[in-house]
Structure formats: structure tokens, C-alpha cells
């Protein structure tokens, strides 16, 4: 597994701490970062890849795609907190290795718009994993076939990176594989964002025009399931 930590101004200390924790278990780690200070050097021994500061996740994720050369990719945003990062890596790697049908994995993310109550499809007994319609790209692992598909879609005009998860999920299910969440691995993430939502949504819509017809249909099915599951969850809370 190749691990990429996404960092930016204000998050470098946390990125370096995550990297240090993962280096202790022999993980293959790289920090992809940007900063307004062109002279800044990260306080780390891991490989670091500086990207233009005016660009956001889209450009950094493209750098991950370009540098990837392994069986599995794990992406971690540096503004996340986890009690045990090595445990998270082991869980992601084990799920993708031991269950070939799994092509996309994520922990249980706190403060995401894609919570289990909206995305759950099926509990994969006897494991603890849950098949979901979609997961955010805050912390996620993907198998090589998904990486190759994402490499085929341009991110030049999608600086905020919205829609990457939708393409990955649609491609995965279209190829009869699974997107899963591990509810036993928890990651907290800030509620706020430092960029305009409307611009990110507009860029997502343009990015998703690169889906094939079959992928677009699969994406619509997954989205419809989430809408149904969300209304069902809301109704049960009222009752």
C-alpha cells in the first residue's frame, strides 16, 4: 500500500505527525503539500511533494495518481484525527487484500455529508464491514483498477476535487466490486471548509461529465439509494 498525506498551510505539523506514526510501522508514505511560503521545508524525513499553493485537493490528488506505483492507494487529509493511524492502515490493507471484491475502503468519518445513515446498503456479515453507496475522499483506500480509472479523468478544471469519490464508487459497483466502510475505525474531521461550496459543486458537475454512460447510470442509482435511505432514516427518527 502506498500512502499519501494531503497537507496545506496550518496542517503541516499534523501531516508530519501522521507520517511519523506510519513510518514506525514501515509504511510507504509521501506528503503532498502546498504553502504560501515558498521557502518552507517540512519537518519530516518522508518524501514530500510541493504543489502550487493556489490549487487545492484536485491538483494534489493528481500528484498522488502520478506518483502511484503499488497495489493499493491510501489518501489521508492532514486535518483529520485518528487515535491509531497504524491500525487504520492495517485495517484498510487487510480489507483490500483479503477480500478481492473490495475496491474502495474508508473508515467511519465524523462530520461528513456521507454518513452511514445515508449510504448504507448492506452489512457484510460475518465481517464488521458495511457496503455503502458512496464515501467521501477525506480518508480512503482504493485498489489499483480504481486508480487506473481515475487516471483517465482530467482534474485540471476541478481544483477542489469534488466528484472523485462518485467516479470511484460508480466504477467500482459497475465492475461488480464493493465500496465499504469500517465502522470500527473512526476518524474525526472538521465541519468547516475553506473554499466556496457553490464553486466546488459546479466543478464537480463538469468533472462528472467524463463518466461513461454506464458509470453515469450507476452513479444515478447510487445517488437515488442515498436519497431513499436518507428519507427512511429521517422518518425513523421522527417516529
C-alpha positions in Angstrom: 0.0 0.0 0.0 1.2 3.5 -0.9 0.1 6.2 1.4 -0.3 9.9 0.5 -0.9 12.6 3.2 -2.5 15.7 1.9 -1.3 18.9 3.7 -1.6 22.7 3.4 -1.0 25.8 5.4 -1.8 25.2 9.0 -1.8 21.4 8.7 1.9 20.5 8.2 2.6 19.6 11.9 -0.3 17.2 11.9 0.8 15.8 8.5 4.3 15.2 9.8 2.9 13.5 13.0 0.8 11.1 10.9 3.7 10.4 8.7 6.0 9.7 11.7 3.4 7.3 13.2 3.2 5.4 9.9 6.9 5.3 9.3 7.3 3.5 12.6 5.4 0.5 11.1 7.4 0.6 7.8 4.6 2.2 5.6 5.4 3.7 2.2 4.4 7.3 2.9 4.6 10.6 1.0 3.3 14.0 1.9 1.7 16.1 -0.9 1.6 19.7 0.3 1.2 23.4 -0.6 2.1 26.5 1.4 2.1 30.3 0.8 5.7 30.4 2.0 7.9 29.2 -0.9 10.9 28.7 1.5 9.0 26.3 3.8 10.5 22.9 4.4 8.5 20.2 6.1 10.0 18.8 9.3 9.9 15.2 8.2 12.1 12.5 6.7 9.5 11.2 4.3 9.3 12.2 0.7 7.4 15.4 0.2 5.9 16.8 -3.0 5.2 20.5 -3.1 2.3 21.7 -5.3 1.1 25.2 -6.3 -0.5 26.9 -3.3 -3.4 28.4 -5.2 -4.6 24.9 -6.1 -6.5 22.6 -3.8 -7.2 18.9 -3.5 -7.7 18.3 -7.2 -4.2 19.1 -8.0 -2.7 17.3 -5.0 -4.7 14.2 -5.9 -3.5 14.3 -9.4 0.0 14.3 -8.0 -0.9 11.2 -6.0 -2.2 9.5 -9.1 1.0 10.4 -11.0 3.3 9.1 -8.2 1.3 5.9 -7.5 3.1 2.6 -8.2 1.7 -0.1 -5.9 -1.4 -2.4 -5.5 -3.3 -0.1 -3.2 -3.5 3.7 -2.5 -4.5 5.3 0.8 -5.2 9.0 0.9 -5.3 10.9 4.3 -6.2 14.6 4.7 -4.0 16.1 7.3 -6.8 17.9 9.1 -8.1 14.5 10.3 -7.6 12.9 13.7 -7.4 9.2 14.5 -6.5 7.5 17.7 -4.4 4.9 15.9 -3.2 5.6 12.4 -1.2 2.3 12.0 -4.4 0.4 13.0 -6.3 2.3 10.3 -3.6 1.4 7.7 -3.6 -2.3 8.7 -7.4 -2.4 8.5 -7.5 -0.9 5.0 -4.8 -3.1 3.7 -6.3 -6.2 5.2 -9.8 -5.5 3.7 -8.4 -4.9 0.2 -6.1 -7.9 0.3 -8.3 -10.5 2.0 -11.5 -9.6 0.1 -10.7 -9.1 -3.6 -14.3 -7.9 -4.2 -13.5 -4.8 -2.2 -12.0 -2.0 -4.3 -12.7 1.0 -2.1 -12.5 1.3 1.7 -13.0 4.1 4.2 -13.1 4.4 8.0 -16.1 5.9 9.8 -15.7 9.6 9.2 -17.2 12.0 11.7 -18.7 15.2 10.2 -19.1 14.1 6.6 -22.1 14.6 4.3 -22.0 10.9 3.5 -22.7 9.3 6.9 -23.7 5.6 7.2 -27.4 6.6 7.8 -27.5 7.8 4.2 -25.1 5.5 2.4 -25.6 2.0 3.9 -26.5 -0.7 1.5 -25.7 -4.0 3.3 -23.9 -5.2 6.4 -21.3 -7.7 5.1 -21.6 -10.4 7.8 -19.7 -12.1 9.4 -17.2 -9.2 8.9 -17.8 -5.8 10.6 -17.7 -4.0 7.2 -20.6 -2.2 5.6 -21.2 -1.9 1.9 -22.1 1.7 1.1 -23.3 3.7 -1.9 -20.6 6.3 -1.6 -17.9 7.6 0.7 -16.1 10.9 1.0 -12.5 11.3 -0.1 -11.3 12.6 3.3 -9.6 9.3 4.2 -10.0 6.4 1.7 -8.2 3.5 0.2 -8.6 2.2 -3.4 -7.4 -0.8 -5.4 -5.2 -0.3 -8.4 -8.1 -0.7 -11.0 -9.8 2.3 -9.5 -6.6 4.3 -9.6 -6.3 3.5 -13.3 -9.8 4.6 -14.0 -9.3 7.9 -12.1 -6.1 8.5 -14.1 -8.3 8.5 -17.2 -10.3 11.5 -16.0 -8.8 15.0 -16.0 -8.7 17.1 -12.9 -7.3 20.3 -14.5 -10.6 22.2 -14.0 -11.6 20.5 -10.8 -9.3 22.2 -8.2 -11.5 21.3 -5.2 -11.7 17.7 -6.2 -15.4 17.1 -5.6 -16.7 14.2 -7.7 -13.7 12.0 -7.4 -15.4 9.7 -4.9 -18.5 9.5 -7.2 -16.5 8.3 -10.1 -14.6 5.8 -8.0 -17.8 4.4 -6.4 -19.7 4.2 -9.7 -16.8 2.5 -11.5 -16.4 0.0 -8.6 -20.0 -1.1 -8.5 -20.3 -1.1 -12.3 -17.5 -3.7 -12.2 -19.3 -5.8 -9.6 -17.0 -4.8 -6.7 -17.7 -3.1 -3.4 -17.3 0.2 -1.6 -17.1 -0.4 2.2 -16.8 1.5 5.4 -15.2 0.0 8.5 -17.3 1.3 11.5 -14.7 0.1 14.0 -12.1 2.6 12.7 -13.1 6.2 13.5 -11.7 9.4 12.1 -12.8 12.9 13.1 -12.8 15.7 10.5 -13.6 19.5 10.9 -17.1 20.6 10.0 -16.0 23.7 8.2 -14.2 24.2 4.8 -12.0 27.0 3.5 -13.4 27.3 0.0 -16.8 28.1 -1.7 -19.3 25.3 -1.8 -21.0 26.5 -5.0 -17.8 26.6 -7.0 -16.9 23.1 -5.8 -20.3 21.9 -6.8 -20.0 23.5 -10.3 -16.6 21.9 -10.8 -17.9 18.5 -9.7 -20.7 18.6 -12.3 -18.2 19.4 -15.1 -15.9 16.7 -13.8 -18.6 14.1 -13.8 -19.4 14.7 -17.5 -16.3 12.5 -18.0 -18.3 9.4 -16.8 -19.2 6.8 -19.3 -23.0 6.4 -19.9 -22.9 3.2 -17.8 -21.0 4.9 -15.0 -23.4 7.8 -15.0 -26.4 5.4 -14.7 -24.6 3.6 -11.9 -24.0 7.0 -10.2 -27.6 7.9 -10.5 -28.7 4.6 -8.9 -26.3 5.1 -6.0 -27.5 8.6 -5.5 -31.1 7.5 -5.6 -30.4 4.9 -3.0 -28.8 7.5 -0.7 -31.9 9.8 -1.1 -34.2 6.9 -0.2 -32.0 5.7 2.7 -31.8 9.3 4.0 -35.5 9.8 4.0 -36.0 6.5 5.6 -33.6 7.4 8.4 -35.2 10.7 8.9 -38.7 9.1 9.2 -37.5 6.6 11.7 -36.0 9.4 13.9 -39.3 11.2 13.8 -41.2 8.1 14.9 
